[in-house]
Amino acid sequence: MMSWVRPWCLAAASAIATEPLCSFAASPDHATDLTGRVQAIVTLKSRDNFVSEYRYDVSVRNLSPDAIIGDSLVIVLDKITNLAGEDREGLTGESFLKRFDVLDQDGQTDDGKPYFRIPAGTSPDLVPQTDSLPAVVRIRNRDYVAVFTPSFKVLGQKRPPPEAKRVESPLSPTSPALGPSTATSRNAVDKLIQLLIKKGVLTEEEWRKANQP
C-alpha cells in the first residue's frame, strides 16, 4: 500500500521525526563566534582563600533575533584582566591567563585557551531573550593577592530556518492517491452499464448516443 510513496517523502518524515534528537556536540572546532549577538553572564559564586580558588557560574543570554542550537554553545576563557584593564604583563608581555590554573575544563582551543560546554536545557534551542543554564568555572590564582577579572567569549551555531515543505495538490493528475480511486470508479460505472443493458433498461445504441460529444 505504501509503494507509491516518493523517496523524498520518507526522507522528510524521517528528518522531522528525528529532529529533536539531532545533536551538535559542543566544540570550538565547528562553532562560530557569536560576539555581539549573545552575552556571557559571569557570577562569582564562592571564593576559597586558603587555596585562592574562585568559582563562577557562567551562563549565556541570547540577544539576537535568532534561535541558537542549545548543545552547540561553548564559552572560552578568552583573557584575564587586572584592575587597570590590562591582560598582559607590562615587562614581559606574558598573558595573565598563564598565571592561573583553570580546573575541570572541557578542553582547549588551538591557541591554548580553556573552554567549557554550556549544559543543555529542557529546550533544544536557546531562543531570543533567554538565558542558558550556567557552566561552572573554577579558577585558581597563583598570585594569591592579585585582583583579576575573567572575560569569556561565546561560540555556537544559529538554528537554520526550516526548509519549505513540498505539498502535492490532491487534484494533481500525478497524485498517486488518484490513480487507484479513479480506476475503481470507472470499473463500477462499467459494471452498472452492463447490468442495465443486460436487464433491458438501456440499449447499447442509447449508451453510445449518450456518450457522443
Z-matrix of the N, CA and C atoms (Angstrom, degrees):
N
C 1 1.462
C 2 1.512 1 112.09
N 3 1.320 2 117.62 1 -24.77
C 4 1.467 3 120.54 2 -175.95
C 5 1.520 4 112.11 3 -102.06
N 6 1.376 5 117.78 4 11.51
C 7 1.460 6 118.96 5 -175.32
C 8 1.512 7 112.74 6 -68.01
N 9 1.362 8 116.79 7 -19.38
C 10 1.459 9 119.67 8 -177.91
C 11 1.512 10 112.44 9 -83.72
N 12 1.291 11 118.23 10 -9.95
C 13 1.469 12 120.66 11 -177.02
C 14 1.517 13 109.81 12 -65.87
N 15 1.315 14 116.93 13 128.14
C 16 1.458 15 120.92 14 -177.83
C 17 1.523 16 111.04 15 -71.41
N 18 1.345 17 116.44 16 148.42
C 19 1.475 18 119.03 17 -178.77
C 20 1.510 19 113.31 18 -56.81
N 21 1.367 20 116.49 19 -36.19
C 22 1.474 21 117.24 20 -178.12
C 23 1.517 22 111.90 21 -67.25
N 24 1.368 23 117.42 22 -27.46
C 25 1.463 24 119.97 23 177.01
C 26 1.518 25 110.37 24 -65.66
N 27 1.352 26 115.45 25 -43.41
C 28 1.454 27 119.41 26 179.36
C 29 1.512 28 111.10 27 -64.44
N 30 1.340 29 115.78 28 -40.20
C 31 1.471 30 119.53 29 179.99
C 32 1.519 31 110.67 30 -65.09
N 33 1.353 32 116.42 31 -41.12
C 34 1.466 33 119.57 32 -179.62
C 35 1.517 34 110.80 33 -66.26
N 36 1.350 35 116.30 34 -42.57
C 37 1.460 36 119.58 35 179.62
C 38 1.512 37 111.16 36 -63.32
N 39 1.342 38 115.56 37 -39.35
C 40 1.464 39 119.20 38 178.70
C 41 1.506 40 111.15 39 -65.17
N 42 1.335 41 116.85 40 -39.75
C 43 1.469 42 120.53 41 -179.12
C 44 1.516 43 111.01 42 -66.27
N 45 1.365 44 116.38 43 -40.86
C 46 1.459 45 119.71 44 -179.65
C 47 1.517 46 110.43 45 -65.90
N 48 1.339 47 115.63 46 -40.65
C 49 1.462 48 119.75 47 -176.75
C 50 1.504 49 112.24 48 -67.20
N 51 1.329 50 117.47 49 -31.59
C 52 1.463 51 120.56 50 -175.08
C 53 1.511 52 113.34 51 -101.74
N 54 1.326 53 119.30 52 -1.15
C 55 1.467 54 120.87 53 -174.26
C 56 1.517 55 113.53 54 -55.83
N 57 1.357 56 119.90 55 -45.21
C 58 1.462 57 118.76 56 -179.33
C 59 1.508 58 113.01 57 -63.68
N 60 1.360 59 117.00 58 -18.01
C 61 1.448 60 119.90 59 -177.89
C 62 1.525 61 112.00 60 -92.70
N 63 1.345 62 116.32 61 -7.07
C 64 1.467 63 118.29 62 -179.54
C 65 1.518 64 109.14 63 -63.18
N 66 1.289 65 116.10 64 136.99
C 67 1.456 66 119.41 65 -174.92
C 68 1.517 67 110.47 66 -126.77
N 69 1.308 68 116.24 67 136.15
C 70 1.448 69 122.74 68 172.97
C 71 1.523 70 106.25 69 -114.39
N 72 1.319 71 116.57 70 94.49
C 73 1.462 72 120.02 71 -176.96
C 74 1.517 73 109.19 72 -57.14
N 75 1.341 74 115.93 73 122.16
C 76 1.456 75 121.10 74 -174.98
C 77 1.517 76 111.10 75 -61.80
N 78 1.292 77 116.57 76 122.16
C 79 1.456 78 122.87 77 179.17
C 80 1.517 79 108.23 78 -162.47
N 81 1.329 80 118.30 79 140.61
C 82 1.465 81 119.72 80 178.71
C 83 1.522 82 113.10 81 -71.22
N 84 1.333 83 118.10 82 -9.33
C 85 1.453 84 120.53 83 -176.58
C 86 1.525 85 112.68 84 -66.75
N 87 1.343 86 118.51 85 -34.10
C 88 1.458 87 120.78 86 -177.87
C 89 1.529 88 112.97 87 -117.87
N 90 1.328 89 117.47 88 2.33
C 91 1.465 90 121.38 89 -178.43
C 92 1.525 91 110.58 90 -88.20
N 93 1.326 92 115.60 91 161.00
C 94 1.461 93 121.83 92 178.17
C 95 1.527 94 109.87 93 -111.02
N 96 1.324 95 115.62 94 155.50
C 97 1.462 96 121.46 95 -179.76
C 98 1.534 97 109.09 96 -73.15
N 99 1.320 98 116.81 97 120.27
C 100 1.458 99 121.75 98 -178.27
C 101 1.525 100 112.64 99 -98.97
N 102 1.331 101 117.19 100 16.20
C 103 1.459 102 121.71 101 -179.93
C 104 1.522 103 110.70 102 -54.30
N 105 1.319 104 116.54 103 131.76
C 106 1.450 105 121.55 104 -179.15
C 107 1.514 106 113.01 105 94.52
N 108 1.331 107 116.75 106 -21.59
C 109 1.464 108 120.60 107 179.37
C 110 1.526 109 112.47 108 -107.24
N 111 1.322 110 116.01 109 -15.82
C 112 1.464 111 120.94 110 176.91
C 113 1.524 112 108.68 111 -135.25
N 114 1.316 113 115.04 112 168.23
C 115 1.465 114 120.52 113 178.73
C 116 1.519 115 109.13 114 -132.98
N 117 1.326 116 116.12 115 132.79
C 118 1.463 117 121.00 116 174.65
C 119 1.526 118 108.64 117 -86.30
N 120 1.337 119 117.12 118 121.10
C 121 1.457 120 122.86 119 179.74
C 122 1.529 121 107.41 120 -98.22
N 123 1.333 122 116.99 121 111.43
C 124 1.468 123 122.53 122 -175.11
C 125 1.527 124 109.38 123 -107.09
N 126 1.332 125 115.76 124 122.45
C 127 1.461 126 121.04 125 -179.19
C 128 1.528 127 109.94 126 -126.00
N 129 1.333 128 116.41 127 122.06
C 130 1.463 129 120.09 128 175.73
C 131 1.525 130 108.89 129 -74.45
N 132 1.338 131 117.07 130 120.36
C 133 1.459 132 121.40 131 -176.34
C 134 1.530 133 112.75 132 -99.33
N 135 1.320 134 116.50 133 -34.66
C 136 1.466 135 118.02 134 -178.95
C 137 1.524 136 109.92 135 -160.18
N 138 1.350 137 114.90 136 163.97
C 139 1.464 138 121.80 137 178.50
C 140 1.522 139 108.84 138 -144.11
N 141 1.316 140 115.46 139 129.10
C 142 1.458 141 121.49 140 177.71
C 143 1.528 142 107.48 141 -107.42
N 144 1.331 143 116.91 142 101.54
C 145 1.462 144 120.47 143 -176.81
C 146 1.528 145 113.01 144 -67.57
N 147 1.307 146 116.52 145 -24.27
C 148 1.472 147 119.38 146 -177.48
C 149 1.527 148 111.14 147 -65.37
N 150 1.314 149 116.59 148 -41.65
C 151 1.477 150 120.13 149 179.11
C 152 1.527 151 111.64 150 -110.57
N 153 1.334 152 116.64 151 4.48
C 154 1.466 153 122.51 152 -179.10
C 155 1.535 154 111.03 153 55.65
N 156 1.341 155 114.02 154 51.27
C 157 1.466 156 119.57 155 -179.14
C 158 1.522 157 109.66 156 -113.11
N 159 1.325 158 115.40 157 136.95
C 160 1.458 159 122.63 158 -178.30
C 161 1.528 160 109.43 159 -118.60
N 162 1.332 161 116.12 160 136.63
C 163 1.465 162 121.25 161 179.19
C 164 1.527 163 109.24 162 -116.06
N 165 1.329 164 115.23 163 126.80
C 166 1.462 165 121.60 164 -179.15
C 167 1.527 166 110.43 165 -119.80
N 168 1.318 167 116.00 166 147.53
C 169 1.456 168 122.71 167 164.89
C 170 1.524 169 106.96 168 -103.32
N 171 1.336 170 116.36 169 124.70
C 172 1.467 171 120.29 170 -178.24
C 173 1.528 172 108.46 171 -122.70
N 174 1.319 173 116.03 172 113.17
C 175 1.464 174 121.40 173 177.17
C 176 1.526 175 109.55 174 -112.47
N 177 1.315 176 115.47 175 170.43
C 178 1.474 177 121.32 176 -177.27
C 179 1.523 178 108.76 177 -120.60
N 180 1.319 179 116.48 178 130.24
C 181 1.466 180 121.70 179 175.46
C 182 1.528 181 108.98 180 -107.37
N 183 1.317 182 116.13 181 126.57
C 184 1.462 183 121.49 182 -179.17
C 185 1.528 184 109.47 183 -84.69
N 186 1.322 185 116.67 184 109.50
C 187 1.460 186 122.10 185 179.96
C 188 1.526 187 112.38 186 -97.73
N 189 1.330 188 117.23 187 -1.71
C 190 1.462 189 121.43 188 -176.97
C 191 1.521 190 110.39 189 -89.48
N 192 1.347 191 117.89 190 167.05
C 193 1.469 192 120.27 191 176.86
C 194 1.525 193 112.79 192 -83.07
N 195 1.321 194 117.23 193 1.25
C 196 1.459 195 121.65 194 -175.24
C 197 1.525 196 111.12 195 -108.20
N 198 1.322 197 115.80 196 151.96
C 199 1.463 198 120.83 197 173.00
C 200 1.529 199 108.95 198 -78.11
N 201 1.324 200 115.71 199 144.02
C 202 1.461 201 122.04 200 179.01
C 203 1.519 202 108.31 201 -115.01
N 204 1.321 203 116.68 202 135.51
C 205 1.459 204 121.36 203 -179.35
C 206 1.522 205 108.49 204 -62.48
N 207 1.332 206 115.84 205 120.75
C 208 1.457 207 121.19 206 -171.19
C 209 1.517 208 114.12 207 -58.31
N 210 1.352 209 116.86 208 -47.51
C 211 1.461 210 118.10 209 -175.33
C 212 1.519 211 113.10 210 -85.99
N 213 1.346 212 117.07 211 14.96
C 214 1.463 213 120.09 212 173.09
C 215 1.528 214 111.90 213 -98.79
N 216 1.342 215 116.83 214 -6.85
C 217 1.466 216 120.67 215 -173.16
C 218 1.528 217 112.58 216 -76.68
N 219 1.325 218 115.02 217 131.20
C 220 1.462 219 122.93 218 178.91
C 221 1.521 220 107.85 219 -136.00
N 222 1.329 221 116.78 220 135.16
C 223 1.461 222 120.15 221 172.46
C 224 1.528 223 108.54 222 -106.18
N 225 1.313 224 115.74 223 135.61
C 226 1.462 225 122.34 224 -179.54
C 227 1.521 226 108.59 225 -114.20
N 228 1.339 227 116.65 226 127.16
C 229 1.465 228 120.18 227 174.69
C 230 1.521 229 107.06 228 -72.55
N 231 1.325 230 115.09 229 95.10
C 232 1.465 231 121.30 230 -169.92
C 233 1.525 232 112.79 231 -76.93
N 234 1.338 233 115.84 232 -41.31
C 235 1.466 234 119.02 233 -179.46
C 236 1.512 235 110.37 234 -163.23
N 237 1.327 236 115.39 235 165.54
C 238 1.457 237 123.42 236 174.25
C 239 1.521 238 107.49 237 -127.35
N 240 1.328 239 116.03 238 127.98
C 241 1.464 240 120.40 239 -176.07
C 242 1.522 241 110.65 240 -114.35
N 243 1.331 242 115.36 241 155.38
C 244 1.460 243 121.12 242 176.62
C 245 1.527 244 109.74 243 -93.24
N 246 1.326 245 116.68 244 -171.92
C 247 1.464 246 120.43 245 -178.09
C 248 1.525 247 113.17 246 -61.17
N 249 1.328 248 116.17 247 -27.51
C 250 1.463 249 120.59 248 -179.52
C 251 1.529 250 112.45 249 -84.52
N 252 1.343 251 116.51 250 -1.13
C 253 1.461 252 120.17 251 -179.45
C 254 1.519 253 113.67 252 83.69
N 255 1.342 254 116.81 253 10.19
C 256 1.465 255 119.80 254 -179.50
C 257 1.525 256 109.78 255 -90.73
N 258 1.343 257 115.31 256 146.54
C 259 1.458 258 118.85 257 -179.50
C 260 1.532 259 112.59 258 -114.11
N 261 1.322 260 116.30 259 6.85
C 262 1.466 261 120.37 260 179.30
C 263 1.523 262 111.24 261 -138.03
N 264 1.322 263 115.07 262 152.51
C 265 1.463 264 121.76 263 175.99
C 266 1.524 265 109.23 264 -66.36
N 267 1.339 266 115.85 265 130.94
C 268 1.461 267 120.18 266 -175.89
C 269 1.515 268 113.85 267 -62.05
N 270 1.328 269 119.41 268 -39.41
C 271 1.462 270 122.24 269 -175.71
C 272 1.524 271 112.82 270 -82.47
N 273 1.320 272 116.24 271 -43.88
C 274 1.470 273 119.61 272 -174.16
C 275 1.531 274 113.09 273 -98.73
N 276 1.329 275 116.75 274 -18.21
C 277 1.459 276 119.49 275 -177.06
C 278 1.523 277 113.19 276 75.16
N 279 1.326 278 116.38 277 9.08
C 280 1.454 279 120.36 278 -178.69
C 281 1.530 280 110.42 279 -72.66
N 282 1.312 281 116.88 280 139.05
C 283 1.462 282 121.22 281 178.33
C 284 1.526 283 109.97 282 -67.31
N 285 1.337 284 116.00 283 134.99
C 286 1.462 285 120.15 284 177.00
C 287 1.526 286 111.09 285 -61.08
N 288 1.312 287 115.83 286 -24.80
C 289 1.460 288 120.47 287 -177.94
C 290 1.532 289 111.44 288 -58.51
N 291 1.321 290 116.47 289 -29.61
C 292 1.467 291 120.19 290 -178.27
C 293 1.529 292 112.71 291 -73.91
N 294 1.321 293 117.05 292 -11.63
C 295 1.459 294 120.42 293 179.74
C 296 1.530 295 112.45 294 -87.02
N 297 1.317 296 116.93 295 -3.37
C 298 1.456 297 120.96 296 -173.22
C 299 1.529 298 110.96 297 -116.18
N 300 1.312 299 114.34 298 148.26
C 301 1.463 300 121.10 299 171.87
C 302 1.524 301 107.58 300 -98.15
N 303 1.328 302 115.95 301 122.17
C 304 1.463 303 121.25 302 179.04
C 305 1.528 304 107.15 303 -103.70
N 306 1.322 305 116.36 304 114.19
C 307 1.458 306 121.79 305 -171.43
C 308 1.526 307 111.85 306 -92.90
N 309 1.331 308 115.75 307 148.64
C 310 1.472 309 123.64 308 173.24
C 311 1.528 310 112.93 309 58.09
N 312 1.297 311 117.37 310 31.90
C 313 1.460 312 120.58 311 178.01
C 314 1.532 313 109.61 312 -71.67
N 315 1.342 314 116.61 313 153.43
C 316 1.463 315 121.15 314 179.52
C 317 1.521 316 112.59 315 -85.12
N 318 1.311 317 116.82 316 -11.91
C 319 1.461 318 120.32 317 179.39
C 320 1.512 319 110.52 318 161.59
N 321 1.328 320 115.81 319 -171.93
C 322 1.460 321 121.29 320 178.82
C 323 1.525 322 109.57 321 -132.81
N 324 1.328 323 114.99 322 148.72
C 325 1.457 324 120.63 323 175.96
C 326 1.528 325 109.25 324 -75.22
N 327 1.329 326 115.45 325 175.97
C 328 1.462 327 119.81 326 -179.22
C 329 1.527 328 112.42 327 -60.78
N 330 1.350 329 116.55 328 -29.19
C 331 1.464 330 119.51 329 179.32
C 332 1.531 331 112.18 330 -94.58
N 333 1.342 332 116.90 331 15.97
C 334 1.459 333 121.09 332 171.08
C 335 1.512 334 116.33 333 82.47
N 336 1.320 335 117.93 334 19.51
C 337 1.473 336 120.19 335 179.56
C 338 1.534 337 109.87 336 -95.94
N 339 1.333 338 117.35 337 136.01
C 340 1.473 339 120.57 338 -178.17
C 341 1.531 340 111.15 339 -68.38
N 342 1.336 341 115.60 340 144.16
C 343 1.460 342 118.92 341 174.48
C 344 1.525 343 110.16 342 -132.69
N 345 1.344 344 114.54 343 158.09
C 346 1.457 345 123.32 344 -179.13
C 347 1.525 346 108.80 345 -133.70
N 348 1.308 347 116.70 346 142.04
C 349 1.461 348 121.35 347 176.35
C 350 1.524 349 109.83 348 -85.13
N 351 1.320 350 115.69 349 136.78
C 352 1.467 351 120.70 350 174.79
C 353 1.527 352 107.95 351 -76.79
N 354 1.339 353 118.37 352 129.06
C 355 1.473 354 120.23 353 -179.78
C 356 1.528 355 111.72 354 -61.08
N 357 1.334 356 115.82 355 144.52
C 358 1.461 357 120.65 356 178.13
C 359 1.525 358 109.85 357 -72.91
N 360 1.325 359 116.66 358 139.47
C 361 1.455 360 121.43 359 177.81
C 362 1.516 361 111.44 360 -95.34
N 363 1.324 362 116.56 361 -163.75
C 364 1.462 363 121.08 362 179.47
C 365 1.520 364 112.12 363 -75.15
N 366 1.334 365 117.35 364 -21.35
C 367 1.458 366 121.81 365 178.81
C 368 1.525 367 109.64 366 -103.35
N 369 1.343 368 117.99 367 144.62
C 370 1.471 369 119.63 368 179.19
C 371 1.522 370 113.05 369 -69.02
N 372 1.327 371 117.79 370 -17.58
C 373 1.461 372 121.73 371 -177.52
C 374 1.527 373 110.89 372 -124.41
N 375 1.344 374 114.36 373 153.68
C 376 1.459 375 120.75 374 169.34
C 377 1.523 376 105.94 375 -97.47
N 378 1.327 377 115.86 376 102.21
C 379 1.461 378 120.44 377 -174.47
C 380 1.527 379 109.67 378 -78.90
N 381 1.345 380 117.71 379 164.66
C 382 1.467 381 121.07 380 -177.78
C 383 1.524 382 113.31 381 -55.55
N 384 1.328 383 114.78 382 141.97
C 385 1.466 384 124.07 383 175.99
C 386 1.528 385 112.91 384 63.21
N 387 1.322 386 116.91 385 33.33
C 388 1.465 387 120.98 386 174.88
C 389 1.522 388 109.50 387 -129.15
N 390 1.341 389 115.35 388 161.23
C 391 1.466 390 121.30 389 -179.38
C 392 1.524 391 110.18 390 -109.15
N 393 1.318 392 114.97 391 146.19
C 394 1.459 393 120.70 392 176.78
C 395 1.526 394 110.17 393 -82.42
N 396 1.314 395 116.10 394 172.19
C 397 1.453 396 120.50 395 168.73
C 398 1.528 397 108.19 396 -67.71
N 399 1.330 398 119.00 397 154.38
C 400 1.464 399 120.16 398 -177.67
C 401 1.525 400 112.86 399 -84.66
N 402 1.325 401 114.95 400 146.75
C 403 1.458 402 121.67 401 167.45
C 404 1.525 403 107.56 402 -94.03
N 405 1.311 404 116.46 403 141.69
C 406 1.466 405 121.00 404 179.56
C 407 1.522 406 109.04 405 -90.42
N 408 1.335 407 115.91 406 125.28
C 409 1.469 408 122.02 407 -179.11
C 410 1.527 409 108.19 408 -122.01
N 411 1.325 410 115.75 409 123.86
C 412 1.472 411 121.20 410 178.64
C 413 1.526 412 108.81 411 -115.19
N 414 1.333 413 114.92 412 125.48
C 415 1.470 414 121.69 413 -177.55
C 416 1.518 415 109.05 414 -124.16
N 417 1.305 416 116.09 415 129.64
C 418 1.463 417 121.10 416 178.55
C 419 1.525 418 108.64 417 -108.59
N 420 1.332 419 114.79 418 124.61
C 421 1.470 420 121.99 419 -175.21
C 422 1.527 421 110.17 420 -93.22
N 423 1.325 422 116.63 421 115.71
C 424 1.461 423 120.09 422 -179.46
C 425 1.533 424 112.20 423 -73.27
N 426 1.337 425 118.03 424 -23.60
C 427 1.462 426 121.28 425 -177.47
C 428 1.528 427 111.99 426 -82.87
N 429 1.317 428 117.40 427 -10.19
C 430 1.462 429 124.36 428 177.69
C 431 1.529 430 113.52 429 63.07
N 432 1.323 431 118.54 430 -64.59
C 433 1.463 432 119.79 431 -172.11
C 434 1.530 433 112.90 432 -90.03
N 435 1.305 434 118.69 433 -9.51
C 436 1.468 435 121.27 434 -177.25
C 437 1.524 436 110.14 435 -70.12
N 438 1.337 437 117.18 436 137.65
C 439 1.463 438 122.43 437 176.27
C 440 1.525 439 107.62 438 -93.81
N 441 1.327 440 116.42 439 132.84
C 442 1.463 441 119.01 440 -175.03
C 443 1.528 442 109.98 441 -142.48
N 444 1.326 443 115.07 442 162.93
C 445 1.466 444 122.36 443 177.30
C 446 1.523 445 108.70 444 -132.75
N 447 1.345 446 118.72 445 122.23
C 448 1.467 447 120.63 446 176.89
C 449 1.532 448 110.86 447 -80.60
N 450 1.316 449 116.16 448 145.35
C 451 1.458 450 121.67 449 179.15
C 452 1.532 451 108.59 450 -127.73
N 453 1.337 452 116.00 451 132.72
C 454 1.458 453 120.92 452 -173.95
C 455 1.532 454 111.68 453 -116.89
N 456 1.321 455 113.86 454 146.13
C 457 1.462 456 121.97 455 172.40
C 458 1.528 457 107.24 456 -110.44
N 459 1.339 458 116.80 457 143.98
C 460 1.462 459 121.04 458 -177.35
C 461 1.525 460 110.30 459 -111.86
N 462 1.328 461 115.45 460 130.78
C 463 1.455 462 121.95 461 176.28
C 464 1.528 463 108.85 462 -118.86
N 465 1.325 464 115.66 463 153.68
C 466 1.459 465 119.59 464 178.76
C 467 1.512 466 111.15 465 175.59
N 468 1.341 467 115.59 466 -167.05
C 469 1.457 468 122.11 467 179.82
C 470 1.516 469 110.78 468 -133.97
N 471 1.336 470 115.02 469 136.06
C 472 1.462 471 120.67 470 175.78
C 473 1.528 472 109.07 471 -76.98
N 474 1.323 473 116.27 472 142.84
C 475 1.462 474 120.45 473 177.71
C 476 1.529 475 109.49 474 -70.38
N 477 1.344 476 119.49 475 121.56
C 478 1.467 477 120.57 476 179.50
C 479 1.523 478 110.63 477 -66.82
N 480 1.344 479 117.73 478 149.65
C 481 1.474 480 119.76 479 179.74
C 482 1.519 481 109.96 480 -65.94
N 483 1.343 482 117.92 481 150.34
C 484 1.467 483 120.31 482 179.74
C 485 1.517 484 111.34 483 -66.42
N 486 1.333 485 116.14 484 144.21
C 487 1.460 486 120.90 485 178.68
C 488 1.526 487 109.58 486 -75.07
N 489 1.345 488 114.63 487 146.70
C 490 1.459 489 119.56 488 178.10
C 491 1.525 490 109.61 489 -67.13
N 492 1.322 491 115.92 490 134.79
C 493 1.466 492 120.62 491 -178.95
C 494 1.528 493 110.10 492 -88.00
N 495 1.342 494 116.24 493 137.23
C 496 1.455 495 121.40 494 175.95
C 497 1.516 496 108.90 495 -79.97
N 498 1.343 497 115.53 496 128.71
C 499 1.458 498 120.85 497 178.59
C 500 1.514 499 107.90 498 -120.18
N 501 1.321 500 117.91 499 122.24
C 502 1.452 501 122.76 500 -178.97
C 503 1.518 502 109.18 501 -90.24
N 504 1.346 503 117.17 502 129.59
C 505 1.459 504 121.68 503 -178.42
C 506 1.520 505 110.93 504 -62.33
N 507 1.339 506 117.29 505 136.16
C 508 1.467 507 118.92 506 178.76
C 509 1.520 508 112.71 507 -65.98
N 510 1.370 509 117.91 508 -17.55
C 511 1.459 510 121.46 509 178.75
C 512 1.516 511 112.57 510 -94.69
N 513 1.306 512 117.12 511 0.69
C 514 1.457 513 120.68 512 -178.13
C 515 1.514 514 110.11 513 -66.22
N 516 1.362 515 117.60 514 134.25
C 517 1.468 516 119.67 515 179.04
C 518 1.512 517 112.84 516 -65.29
N 519 1.358 518 116.18 517 -17.96
C 520 1.462 519 119.14 518 -179.77
C 521 1.516 520 111.99 519 -90.40
N 522 1.348 521 116.64 520 -3.19
C 523 1.459 522 119.24 521 -178.83
C 524 1.514 523 109.93 522 -64.93
N 525 1.349 524 116.92 523 124.12
C 526 1.465 525 119.55 524 -177.81
C 527 1.517 526 113.07 525 -63.92
N 528 1.359 527 117.89 526 -21.42
C 529 1.448 528 119.98 527 -178.02
C 530 1.520 529 111.86 528 -73.47
N 531 1.383 530 118.02 529 -23.39
C 532 1.447 531 121.05 530 -176.68
C 533 1.521 532 112.67 531 -81.37
N 534 1.321 533 117.22 532 -26.81
C 535 1.461 534 120.91 533 -175.38
C 536 1.511 535 112.69 534 -57.19
N 537 1.332 536 119.33 535 -62.40
C 538 1.467 537 121.61 536 -179.38
C 539 1.522 538 112.48 537 -61.72
N 540 1.353 539 117.57 538 -37.04
C 541 1.460 540 121.15 539 -177.88
C 542 1.528 541 110.85 540 -65.32
N 543 1.359 542 117.19 541 -45.41
C 544 1.455 543 121.63 542 -179.34
C 545 1.524 544 110.99 543 -64.38
N 546 1.324 545 116.44 544 -43.18
C 547 1.463 546 120.47 545 -179.50
C 548 1.521 547 111.08 546 -63.70
N 549 1.317 548 117.48 547 -39.14
C 550 1.467 549 121.68 548 179.71
C 551 1.524 550 110.92 549 -64.89
N 552 1.338 551 117.20 550 -43.28
C 553 1.460 552 121.20 551 179.17
C 554 1.525 553 111.26 552 -63.09
N 555 1.337 554 116.64 553 -41.42
C 556 1.462 555 121.26 554 179.89
C 557 1.531 556 111.21 555 -63.01
N 558 1.306 557 116.63 556 -43.19
C 559 1.462 558 121.03 557 179.21
C 560 1.528 559 110.98 558 -63.08
N 561 1.332 560 116.85 559 -39.51
C 562 1.466 561 120.47 560 179.83
C 563 1.522 562 111.22 561 -64.37
N 564 1.363 563 116.87 562 -40.28
C 565 1.465 564 120.68 563 178.86
C 566 1.522 565 110.91 564 -65.78
N 567 1.325 566 117.42 565 -43.33
C 568 1.469 567 121.04 566 179.74
C 569 1.518 568 111.31 567 -60.85
N 570 1.334 569 116.44 568 -42.76
C 571 1.467 570 119.83 569 179.71
C 572 1.531 571 111.34 570 -64.02
N 573 1.339 572 116.06 571 -37.71
C 574 1.457 573 120.08 572 179.18
C 575 1.527 574 111.33 573 -65.71
N 576 1.343 575 116.47 574 -43.72
C 577 1.470 576 120.67 575 179.26
C 578 1.526 577 110.50 576 -61.68
N 579 1.329 578 117.19 577 -45.54
C 580 1.456 579 120.67 578 179.27
C 581 1.529 580 111.08 579 -60.64
N 582 1.312 581 117.20 580 -38.48
C 583 1.452 582 121.10 581 179.09
C 584 1.528 583 111.26 582 -65.92
N 585 1.360 584 117.03 583 -41.77
C 586 1.467 585 121.12 584 179.04
C 587 1.519 586 111.60 585 -64.74
N 588 1.341 587 115.82 586 -39.66
C 589 1.472 588 119.67 587 178.47
C 590 1.532 589 109.99 588 -66.33
N 591 1.332 590 115.91 589 -41.44
C 592 1.458 591 120.82 590 -179.62
C 593 1.528 592 111.51 591 -64.23
N 594 1.315 593 117.03 592 -35.52
C 595 1.457 594 121.69 593 -179.54
C 596 1.522 595 112.10 594 -80.76
N 597 1.346 596 117.20 595 -9.62
C 598 1.447 597 120.54 596 -179.69
C 599 1.502 598 113.93 597 84.85
N 600 1.319 599 116.90 598 7.58
C 601 1.466 600 120.59 599 178.58
C 602 1.520 601 110.83 600 -74.98
N 603 1.318 602 117.09 601 -29.12
C 604 1.453 603 123.16 602 -176.36
C 605 1.520 604 108.10 603 -140.52
N 606 1.351 605 116.30 604 139.41
C 607 1.466 606 120.39 605 175.94
C 608 1.513 607 109.21 606 -98.12
N 609 1.325 608 114.47 607 159.76
C 610 1.470 609 118.41 608 178.56
C 611 1.519 610 110.78 609 -63.99
N 612 1.325 611 117.42 610 -34.53
C 613 1.465 612 120.89 611 -179.98
C 614 1.521 613 110.36 612 -65.29
N 615 1.353 614 116.07 613 -42.78
C 616 1.465 615 119.70 614 177.69
C 617 1.519 616 111.48 615 -62.82
N 618 1.315 617 115.78 616 -38.98
C 619 1.474 618 120.09 617 178.79
C 620 1.515 619 112.73 618 -64.95
N 621 1.378 620 115.94 619 -40.20
C 622 1.466 621 119.26 620 178.73
C 623 1.506 622 111.11 621 -66.00
N 624 1.368 623 116.06 622 -41.72
C 625 1.466 624 119.68 623 -180.00
C 626 1.535 625 111.37 624 -64.16
N 627 1.329 626 114.77 625 -39.33
C 628 1.474 627 119.01 626 -179.52
C 629 1.512 628 112.04 627 -66.22
N 630 1.333 629 118.59 628 -25.75
C 631 1.464 630 121.83 629 -177.75
C 632 1.526 631 113.38 630 -100.07
N 633 1.339 632 116.24 631 3.42
C 634 1.468 633 118.16 632 175.93
C 635 1.520 634 109.68 633 -73.06
N 636 1.363 635 118.05 634 141.41
C 637 1.466 636 120.69 635 -179.39
C 638 1.518 637 112.03 636 -69.10
